[in-house]
């Protein structure tokens, strides 16, 4: 989404299975994580925040507000959305990769409580859907789109404003909707 908003085009996009640790990914990113972007000079950028900040820099600040107050508000949105995603992905991985008899319910409950607390904060921070979404908006959209896919029915009722914002965001940005299935 950041690439679209910053008008950054890619020569090639490669879908990888990170679990299989493909050599091409590990050569570019020793952490074996996605996304990873290879620049024309061969430099690899990884971590969504770093990649998005780079896109913002080369676009003349298309997605990161520059006034102090707007920057702080946007960074809070991004950090909260990222924190919720971190907790929720741990839950997903626990269910996918750990045998059921080895799962620790107290730990998974704690992760879900973190996610719900973060969603409650996002309810208070999120504004109206903007025609020019910021990095914070994109972070919330990626999170809520992913939660709607992976945790459907588990968060929306307690966070109706955020659930409604998710629907309105994707409706307002059909150019970004094409990447929705990849969030």
C-alpha positions in Angstrom: 0.0 0.0 0.0 2.8 2.4 0.8 4.4 1.7 -2.6 1.2 2.6 -4.3 0.7 5.8 -2.3 4.3 6.8 -2.9 4.1 5.9 -6.6 7.0 3.3 -6.3 7.0 0.7 -9.0 8.7 -2.7 -8.8 10.3 -4.6 -11.6 9.4 -7.9 -10.0 7.5 -9.1 -7.0 8.3 -12.6 -5.7 6.0 -14.5 -3.3 8.0 -16.8 -1.0 7.3 -19.3 1.7 9.3 -18.1 4.6 8.9 -21.4 6.5 11.0 -23.1 3.8 13.7 -20.5 4.2 14.5 -20.0 0.5 18.1 -19.1 -0.3 17.1 -16.0 -2.3 15.3 -14.6 0.7 18.0 -15.4 3.2 20.7 -13.9 0.9 18.8 -10.6 0.9 17.5 -10.8 4.5 19.3 -12.9 7.1 16.2 -12.8 9.3 14.3 -14.6 6.6 11.3 -12.3 7.0 9.1 -10.5 4.5 8.7 -7.9 3.2 12.2 -7.4 1.8 12.9 -5.0 -1.0 16.0 -5.1 -3.2 17.1 -1.7 -4.5 18.7 -1.3 -7.9 22.2 -1.2 -6.4 21.5 -4.6 -4.7 21.0 -3.1 -1.2 18.3 -5.0 0.7 15.8 -3.2 2.8 13.7 -5.2 5.3 11.2 -4.5 8.0 8.0 -2.8 7.0 8.8 0.4 8.9 12.2 0.8 7.2 10.7 0.1 3.7 7.8 2.5 4.2 10.1 5.2 5.5 12.3 4.8 2.5 9.3 5.0 0.1 8.2 8.2 2.0 11.7 9.7 1.6 12.0 9.1 -2.1 8.4 10.3 -2.7 8.9 13.7 -0.9 7.0 12.7 2.2 3.8 11.3 0.6 2.8 9.3 3.6 4.5 10.6 6.7 3.2 14.0 8.1 5.9 16.5 8.8 4.5 18.8 11.5 5.3 17.7 15.0 1.7 17.2 16.1 0.7 15.2 13.0 3.9 13.2 13.0 3.3 12.2 16.7 -0.3 11.3 16.0 0.6 9.2 13.0 3.5 7.4 14.7 1.2 6.5 17.6 -1.2 5.0 15.1 1.5 3.0 13.4 3.1 1.8 16.7 -0.2 0.7 18.1 -1.2 -1.1 15.0 2.2 -2.8 14.8 1.9 -3.9 18.4 -1.5 -5.4 17.9 -0.2 -7.2 14.9 2.8 -8.5 16.8 0.5 -10.0 19.5 -2.0 -11.4 17.0 0.7 -13.0 14.8 2.0 -14.8 17.8 -1.4 -16.3 18.4 -1.6 -17.4 14.8 1.8 -19.0 14.9 1.0 -20.7 18.2 -2.0 -22.4 16.6 -0.2 -23.2 13.3 3.2 -24.4 14.4 3.0 -25.6 18.0 1.4 -29.0 18.8 -1.9 -28.5 20.7 -0.6 -30.4 23.8 2.3 -27.9 24.0 0.3 -24.7 23.8 0.2 -22.5 26.8 -3.3 -21.0 27.3 -2.2 -18.4 29.8 0.4 -17.0 27.3 -2.1 -17.0 24.4 -4.7 -15.3 26.6 -2.1 -12.6 27.5 -1.3 -12.0 23.8 -5.0 -11.7 23.0 -5.5 -9.2 25.9 -2.6 -7.1 24.5 -4.3 -7.1 21.1 -7.6 -6.1 22.5 -6.1 -3.3 24.5 -4.3 -2.0 21.4 -7.5 -2.2 19.4 -9.3 -0.2 22.1 -6.7 2.5 21.8 -7.0 2.5 18.0 -10.7 3.1 18.5 -9.8 6.4 20.2 -7.0 7.4 17.9 -8.5 6.6 14.5 -10.0 9.5 12.6 -12.2 9.6 9.6 -11.0 7.8 6.5 -8.7 10.1 4.6 -8.4 10.5 0.9 -4.6 10.8 1.4 -3.9 8.1 3.9 -0.8 8.4 6.0 1.6 5.7 7.1 -0.4 5.4 10.3 -3.6 4.9 8.3 -2.0 2.3 6.1 -0.8 0.5 9.2 -4.3 0.4 10.7 -5.7 -0.7 7.4 -3.2 -3.5 7.0 -3.9 -4.6 10.6 -7.7 -4.5 10.4 -7.8 -6.1 7.0 -5.6 -8.9 8.3 -7.7 -9.3 11.4 -10.8 -9.4 9.4 -9.3 -12.3 7.5 -7.6 -14.2 10.3 -9.7 -13.4 13.3 -13.1 -12.7 11.8 -15.8 -12.4 14.4 -13.4 -12.2 17.4 -12.8 -8.4 17.6 -15.3 -6.5 15.6 -18.2 -6.4 18.1 -16.0 -4.9 20.8 -14.5 -2.4 18.4 -17.3 -1.3 16.1 -15.8 2.0 15.1 -12.6 0.3 14.0 -14.5 -2.4 12.1 -16.5 0.3 10.4 -13.4 2.3 9.6 -11.8 -0.9 8.0 -14.8 -1.3 5.7 -14.8 2.4 4.8 -11.1 2.5 4.2 -11.1 -0.2 1.6 -14.2 1.2 -0.1 -12.6 4.7 -0.3 -9.3 3.3 -1.7 -10.1 0.8 -4.5 -6.5 1.4 -5.8 -5.3 -0.2 -2.6 -7.9 -2.9 -2.5 -5.8 -5.0 -5.0 -3.2 -5.5 -2.3 -5.8 -6.3 0.4 -5.5 -10.0 -0.1 -1.8 -9.8 0.7 -2.0 -7.9 4.0 
